[in-house]
Structure formats: C-alpha cells, structure tokens
Amino acid sequence: MSTSTDTQLSASDAKRTAEVLESLPHNAKLGIRTVEIGRGHCTTCIECRPELIGDPGRGMLHGGVITTLIDSTAGAAVYSSLPPETPLVTLDMRIDYLKSTEPGKRLYATAELSRLTRRIAFVRAFAYQNNPENRVALCAASFMIGSLGFSMRTD
C-alpha cells in the first residue's frame, strides 16, 4: 500500500472525509460529529439525547450507539489513509465496555490506525467522556480494504 500515515492529510481530504462520515444516514440520525481528523486518526463525538438512552432509569447511552460511534470513527481513521473512493468494510471488531456512560454527557471516540497492509487495516480505538482518561470502552478492529463494501464516492 503506497499511502503512508506519516504524511499530512490535506484540508480538503479531511473535510471530505468528515462530510461523508457525518452524512451517512445512520450517523446523521445519531448526530455523530467530527472533532478532529488527520491521516490515520480521527476523533468524533455524539451528544447524549433522550432517544439514544438504553437505560432510562439511569440515563446511560445504549450500547449500540457506543458501538456505532466507535465503528464509524475507526472507519474514518482508515479512510483518511487510503486513496479516495477506496471501498472499505468492517471485518472484525471487539469492544470491551469498561463502565457505564454518565447521564447527559457528550461521548467521544478516538481511533488510531495501527497497521495498514494491502488488504487489511488494523485500528485501536476508545470511547470516553470528559477526558481521554475517563474511558467507557476499548476497541480493536480490522477493516477489509478494496472489498465490495462502502466507498467514499460522492456522486
């Protein structure tokens, strides 16, 4: 794979990746927003809203919301290191939930591309509230590159 995670991501490529990430119907419905994106890394966030609560009695975000945020963030970290329009699909993802989310607080996810091969990308990610040390979940994921999965086409 000729793309290196050592080179800067252009502002236009970062903007395009963020726009596609945020405009995917599922992500848009959840309100996922890009906080920061660079080549091989991405940070996103989601506001805690009543319709995203999984435990109404305690006000905790639903696990599927956390999973989607992490998966989308990890995918964006990979996309930022690939040529435009390269198809990509989640191959495997393990999430360890460390603790419950705190009611009413924004949730962040940060993902870092750890290894990129010709066909597989490996990513480490975590979700947190308030600060990166307040982790809610840890993730190890792999993505298949050049698959028949989603691509970044804008047409």
N, C-alpha and C positions, 0 to 999 in steps of 0.2 A: 504494500500500500504506500503510495507516494506521499500522502498527506501526513504532515508532522504536527504533533501537538506543541512543538516549540515555536511555531510561527504565530504571529498575531492574527486574529480574526478581524477582517475589515469591518468597519462600522455598518456598511450596507448588508454584509452577510449576517452580522449579529442581529440587525433589525429584521431582516427577512426571516431568520430562524425563530426569533421571538414572536413575530406576527403569525407565522404558521402554527407554532405551539399554542398560542392563545386563541386562535381561530378554529381549531379543531372542535367540532360540535360538543363533544363530551367535556373537553377542557373549558370551553366558553361557558357552558351551562354551570360548571363548578366554580367558575371565576378564577381560574389559575392565571397568575400574572408573573411575568419575568422580572426578576430583581436585577440579575447580572448574568451576562453570558460572554464567554470567551472561548477560544479554541480548546476543546476538551473539558470544559467545565461549565456548569450552569447552576444558578440559584433561582428558585421560584417561590411564590407564596400563595396562600389562599386564606381568605377571611373566614372566621368561624360564624356561620349563619345558621339560623334555626333549621332550615331544610337539610343541612348537612350533618345534623346531630344523630348519632347512632344510639345514644343512651340518654333519653330525655330527662330522666331523674337526676343524672349527674352532669349533663351538658357536654359530654365528650363527643368529639368528631367520630363519624362512622369509619371503620377500618378500611372500607372500600375507597373512601375519599383520600385517606392517607396513602393507600397503595397507588391510586391513580396519580396523585401528585408526585410521588417518588418515581413511578414508571415514566411519566412524561418528562420529568426533569432529567432522568438518566438518558432517555432517548435524545433529548436536545443536546446533552453533552457529547453524545456520539455524533449526531448530525453536524455539529459545529466543526468536526474534524474530517468530514467527508466532502467530496465534490458535490455541488448542488444536484438535487434530484436523485441522489443515490437511494434506492429502496432499502428499508430497514424494518426489522420486526423483532420484538422481544422474544428471545429464545428461552431464557430461564431467568427466574427472579426469586431470590429468597429474602424475605423480610422478617427480621426479628423485632417484635414490638417490645420495647423496654418499659414503657409506662403509659398511662392514660394521658390524653391531652387535657390541658387546663381549659375550663369553660370560658368562652368568649375571646380567647386569644388567637391571634394570627398564627398559622402554621407555615413554616418554611421547609424547603427541601433543597439540599445541595448535593450535586453529583460531580464526580471526577472520573474521567476516562483513565483507566489504569493500564490498559494494553489494547492495541489496535493491530489486528492481523488482516490478512487479505479478505477473510470471510467472517470473522468473529471480532466483536468489540467487548471488552470487559470493563465494567463500571462498578465503582463503590459509591454509595450514597447514604445520606441520613436525613431524617426529618427532625425538626426541633421547634421549640417555642422560646421567645425572648432572646436567647443567645445560643450559639452553636454547642455550648457545653450542656444545655438543657435538652438533650436528645430524647426523642419519643420512639424512634425506630432506626434500625440499621439495615442496610441492603447491600447485597452482592448480586449483580445481574450480568447477563450476557445477551448480546444482540447479534442477529444474523444480518450480514451486510450483503446487498445485492440480491436479496430474496424477492419474492413477489409481494412483499408487504407494502406498507405505506411509503410514499416518496414525497419529496418536498416540491413537487410540481405546483406551480401557482396558476396554471391555466385551467 
